[in-house]
Amino acid sequence: MAICKEGSFRCDANVSLRPDGEKKLGTRAEIKNINSFRFIENAINYEIERQKELLEEGKEVIQETRLYDADRDETRSMRSKEEANDYRYFPDPDLLPISIDPSLIETITSSLPEKLEEKLERYTNQLSIKEEDAYEITRNIDLIDYFEESLETYNRNPQLLANFLLTEIMAITNKANIQINDLDITPQSLAQLIERLDDGTISSKIAKDILNQLKDGNFSVDDLIEDQGLQQITDEDQIKSVVLEVINENHEQKNQYLSGKEQVLGFLIGKVMQKTKGKANPKLVNDLMKQELSK
C-alpha cells in the first residue's frame, strides 16, 4: 500500500480460487492500484465471480495483472506474467512464522462486541421491538449505548422504552440541537419513568410532563411523582363521577355521539383528562365514558 501526502492510497489485491476439497490454491490474478475501500470490495467480488465462471466452464485462469474499472465495475487485463516469481511471492527472511494458539483466537472472538446485524436480530426477536424501531436505534452508536443502559435498569417493556426514546427523547435533543450524550436525562431516569408508566403509576401524559422536568435538572422520577401527587387515578368510582360530570356539561356532544358521530368521544375523554389534570387512567376513562353514554 502506498500512502500519499494528501491522504489518498493505492492498494493491490490478489485473488485465487480452489475447488472444495482441494488444498492447493489455483492461479492467482493481481489487481493493481485500487484507490478506495469500496473499490477494493467491488474489485475482489468481481474477480471472484470472473474466476469462478471460468473454472465452472472448464477454462483456465490466466496468471496476470489486472486493473479495476470503477465506471464499469469490472476488472480488465493489463499484462500476463509467465512465472509466479514475477509477483515476488517468496518468504521474507526477516518475517518469521507466527503460531497462534487456537484458545487465544477463541478468547478474542468471544470478547468481540456484538455485531450490528446480531444486535438488530436480538432487538427484534428477543426483545420483540418493531423492526423499524430497532433499525432506527441501531443506526446510531450513541443511541444504542443509551438504550442498552436504560435496559439494564428496566427491561420488562423494551418496546415502550424504544417508543419514548425515539419520540420524546429525540424530540428534546433535536429541539435543543444537542447529541444524546449531552442530554441531562440519564438512561436510568428514562428507565425509571418507563417503569412507572408501565406499572400504571402514571399516565402517558404525566410521563411526558415528568420528562420535561427531568431535562431541566437531576431529579428522581419517584420523588417528582410523590412530591407533585402525580400518581395515576385508577379508582373506578372517582373516574366515573368525573365522566358523569363531563357528560352533564356537554349535552350537545353527547347527542352527537348518540346520533353516530363517534369522533366526539375523543372530545369528551379529553375533558375528563383535563379535569383530572391528566392523571386519570385513559383506558378506564374510555371504557366508562362509552358505558355511561350507552345508557
C-alpha positions in Angstrom: 0.0 0.0 0.0 1.4 3.4 -1.0 0.3 6.4 1.1 0.4 9.9 -0.4 0.8 13.2 1.3 -2.8 14.3 0.6 -4.1 11.2 2.5 -5.1 9.0 -0.5 -3.8 5.5 -1.0 -3.3 2.7 -3.6 -3.8 -0.9 -2.9 -3.2 -4.2 -4.7 -5.4 -7.2 -4.2 -4.6 -10.9 -5.1 -7.4 -13.3 -5.9 -7.2 -17.1 -6.4 -9.8 -19.8 -6.0 -9.7 -23.5 -5.3 -12.4 -26.1 -5.7 -13.9 -27.7 -2.5 -11.7 -30.4 -1.2 -8.6 -29.1 -2.9 -5.7 -28.0 -0.8 -3.8 -26.0 -3.4 -4.9 -22.6 -4.5 -5.5 -22.0 -8.2 -3.8 -19.5 -10.4 -3.6 -16.1 -8.9 -4.5 -12.8 -10.5 -3.3 -9.5 -9.2 -5.5 -6.4 -9.3 -3.3 -3.2 -9.2 -3.7 0.3 -7.8 -7.2 0.2 -6.3 -7.8 3.6 -4.6 -10.7 3.2 -2.2 -12.1 0.7 0.3 -15.3 0.4 -1.6 -13.5 -0.3 -4.9 -11.3 -3.0 -3.1 -14.5 -4.8 -2.1 -16.1 -4.4 -5.6 -12.9 -5.5 -7.4 -12.4 -8.6 -5.3 -16.1 -9.6 -5.6 -16.0 -9.2 -9.4 -12.7 -11.1 -9.7 -14.1 -14.0 -7.6 -17.1 -14.3 -9.8 -15.0 -14.0 -13.0 -12.6 -16.8 -12.0 -15.5 -18.9 -10.7 -17.2 -18.7 -14.0 -14.1 -19.6 -15.9 -13.4 -22.7 -13.7 -17.0 -23.9 -13.9 -16.8 -23.7 -17.7 -13.6 -25.8 -17.6 -11.4 -22.9 -18.7 -8.1 -21.8 -17.1 -7.4 -18.7 -15.1 -4.5 -16.9 -16.6 -1.8 -15.6 -14.4 -1.9 -11.9 -15.0 -2.0 -8.4 -13.7 -5.4 -6.7 -13.9 -6.9 -3.3 -13.2 -10.3 -2.3 -11.8 -12.5 -0.1 -13.9 -14.8 1.7 -11.4 -17.1 3.1 -14.1 -17.9 -0.4 -15.5 -17.4 -2.1 -12.1 -15.2 -4.8 -13.6 -11.5 -5.9 -13.8 -9.6 -5.9 -17.1 -6.4 -7.5 -18.1 -3.2 -5.3 -18.1 -0.5 -7.8 -18.7 0.2 -11.5 -18.3 3.0 -13.0 -16.2 4.8 -16.2 -17.0 6.1 -17.0 -13.6 4.8 -16.7 -10.1 8.1 -15.3 -9.0 7.3 -12.2 -11.1 4.9 -11.4 -8.3 7.7 -11.7 -5.7 5.8 -14.4 -3.8 8.7 -15.7 -1.6 9.3 -15.8 2.1 10.8 -12.8 3.8 13.8 -13.9 6.0 13.0 -11.1 8.5 9.4 -12.2 9.0 9.3 -15.4 11.0 6.2 -17.6 11.0 3.8 -16.9 13.8 1.9 -19.7 15.5 -1.2 -18.6 17.3 -2.8 -20.8 19.9 -6.4 -21.6 18.9 -7.6 -20.9 22.5 -6.3 -17.3 22.1 -8.3 -16.9 18.9 -11.4 -18.3 20.7 -10.9 -15.9 23.6 -10.5 -12.9 21.3 -13.5 -13.9 19.2 -15.7 -14.3 22.3 -14.7 -10.9 23.6 -15.6 -9.1 20.4 -18.6 -6.7 20.6 -22.0 -7.7 19.3 -22.2 -7.2 15.5 -24.8 -4.7 14.2 -26.8 -7.4 12.5 -26.7 -9.5 15.6 -27.9 -6.6 17.7 -30.7 -5.9 15.3 -31.8 -9.5 15.4 -31.7 -9.6 19.2 -33.8 -6.4 19.4 -36.5 -7.8 17.1 -36.5 -11.4 18.1 -35.6 -11.5 21.8 -36.9 -8.1 22.8 -39.9 -8.0 20.4 -39.1 -4.5 19.2 -40.7 -3.4 15.9 -38.2 -3.8 13.1 -38.3 -0.2 12.1 -37.7 1.0 15.6 -34.8 -1.5 16.1 -33.3 -0.2 12.9 -33.6 3.4 14.0 -31.9 2.7 17.3 -29.0 0.7 15.7 -28.3 3.5 13.2 -26.5 5.5 15.9 -23.9 4.0 18.3 -24.7 6.6 21.0 -28.4 5.8 20.8 -27.5 2.1 21.2 -25.5 2.8 24.3 -28.3 4.9 25.8 -30.9 2.3 25.1 -28.7 -0.6 26.4 -28.0 1.4 29.7 -31.8 2.0 30.1 -32.5 -1.7 29.6 -30.1 -2.5 32.4 -32.4 -0.6 34.8 -35.8 -1.7 33.4 -36.3 -4.3 30.6 -39.8 -5.6 31.1 -41.2 -3.4 28.2 -38.4 -2.8 25.7 -40.9 -1.6 23.0 -42.3 1.1 25.3 -38.8 2.2 26.2 -38.0 2.3 22.4 -41.1 4.4 21.8 -40.1 7.1 24.3 -36.5 7.0 23.2 -37.3 7.6 19.5 -40.1 10.1 20.0 -39.8 12.1 23.2 -36.1 11.8 23.9 -35.1 12.5 20.3 -37.6 15.4 20.1 -35.8 17.0 23.1 -32.3 16.5 21.6 -33.4 17.8 18.2 -35.1 20.9 19.6 -32.0 21.7 21.7 -29.7 20.8 18.8 -27.6 18.5 21.1 -26.3 15.0 20.9 -27.9 12.4 23.2 -24.6 12.2 25.2 -25.2 15.8 26.2 -28.7 15.2 27.5 -29.3 15.8 31.2 -31.8 12.9 31.3 -29.8 9.8 32.2 -30.7 6.4 30.8 -31.5 5.3 34.3 -34.0 8.1 34.7 -35.7 7.3 31.5 -35.9 3.6 32.5 -37.5 4.6 35.9 -40.0 6.7 34.1 -41.0 3.9 31.7 -41.3 1.5 34.7 -43.8 3.9 36.4 -45.7 4.3 33.2 -45.7 0.5 32.5 -46.9 -0.4 36.0 -49.8 2.1 35.9 -48.4 4.5 38.4 -48.6 7.4 36.0 -50.3 8.1 32.7 -48.6 8.8 29.3 -49.4 12.5 29.6 -47.8 12.7 33.1 -44.8 10.7 31.9 -44.2 13.4 29.2 -44.6 16.2 31.8 -42.1 14.5 34.0 -39.7 14.0 31.1 -39.7 17.8 30.6 -38.8 18.3 34.2 -36.0 15.8 34.1 -34.3 17.7 31.2 -34.0 20.8 33.4 -32.3 19.1 36.4 -31.2 16.0 38.1 -34.4 14.8 39.8 -35.7 11.5 40.9 -38.7 10.2 39.0 -40.3 8.7 42.1 -39.7 11.9 44.1 -41.3 14.0 41.4 -44.3 11.7 41.3 -44.7 11.7 45.1 -44.0 15.4 45.7 -46.4 16.6 43.0 -49.1 14.0 43.6 -48.8 12.7 40.0 -50.0 9.2 40.6 -52.5 8.0 38.1 -56.1 7.8 39.2 -57.3 4.2 38.9 -60.3 4.3 41.3 -63.3 3.5 39.1 -65.8 5.4 41.2 -63.7 8.5 41.3 -63.3 8.4 37.5 -66.9 7.6 36.9 -68.0 10.7 38.8 -65.9 12.9 36.6 -67.2 11.2 33.5 -70.8 11.8 34.5 -69.9 15.4 35.3 -68.4 15.9 31.8 -71.5 14.3 30.1 -73.9 16.5 32.0 -71.9 19.6 31.0 -71.8 18.6 27.3 -75.3 17.6 26.2 -74.7 18.7 22.6 -71.6 16.4 22.2 -73.5 13.6 24.0 -76.3 13.8 21.5 -73.9 14.0 18.6 -72.2 10.8 19.8 -75.5 9.0 20.2 -76.5 10.0 16.7 -73.5 8.2 15.3 -70.8 10.9 15.4 -68.2 8.7 17.3 -65.3 11.1 16.9 -66.9 13.3 19.6 -65.9 10.6 22.1 -62.3 12.0 21.9 -63.6 15.4 22.9 -65.4 14.1 25.9 -62.5 12.0 27.0 -60.2 15.0 26.7 -62.5 16.9 29.0 -62.2 14.2 31.6 -58.4 14.2 31.3 -58.4 17.9 31.6 -60.4 17.9 34.8 -58.2 15.2 36.3 -55.0 17.0 35.2 -54.1 14.1 33.0 -54.0 11.7 35.9 -57.0 9.5 35.1 -56.3 6.1 33.7 -57.0 6.6 29.9 -58.4 3.1 29.4 -60.7 3.4 32.3 -61.9 6.8 31.1 -62.6 5.4 27.6 -64.5 2.3 28.9 -66.5 4.3 31.5 -67.4 7.0 29.0 -68.7 4.5 26.5 -70.6 2.7 29.2 -72.3 5.8 30.5 -73.1 7.2 27.1 -74.8 3.9 26.1 -77.3 4.1 29.0 
